[in-house]
Amino acid sequence: ITGLLPRLPTRVYETLAPVVTPIMGRPGWTAALGEGLAAALPRETLTHRERALLRNGAASVNDALKRLKAPPRWASNCVLVASENDAVLPSVREARRLAQLIPGATVRIERGAPHVLFDAAN
């Protein structure tokens, strides 16, 4: 979904708040946005986050983890937290994949949690 949203026609993107609300987390959280999702999260910002943070960031972390010759000192303290009902990103699959690359890491799956895992409702 993160790659799709910025590519939607402007009018559709501007009226997405009611659609995105149940996907992201706590119902009604977008009511505080007033002007809607597009005002709070402009298309350019979402596109940047998807490219720079998700794609480039993930590639950088993956490269670093593959170069490890031994588990880092922090590995046994690493807890990878994932949302069971994340409709935006494959959180559970990614946490499990990362745990294989970080020996000693623990995976914690929050049952019933949406994408916005640390929302006050959880």
Secondary structure, 3 states (H helix, E strand, C coil): CCCCHHHCCHHHHHCCHHHHHHHHCCCCHHHHHCCCHHHHCCHHHHHHHHHHHHHHHHHHHHHHHHCCCCCCCCHHHCEEEEECCCCCCCHHHHHHHHHHHCCCCEEEEECCCCCCCCCCCC
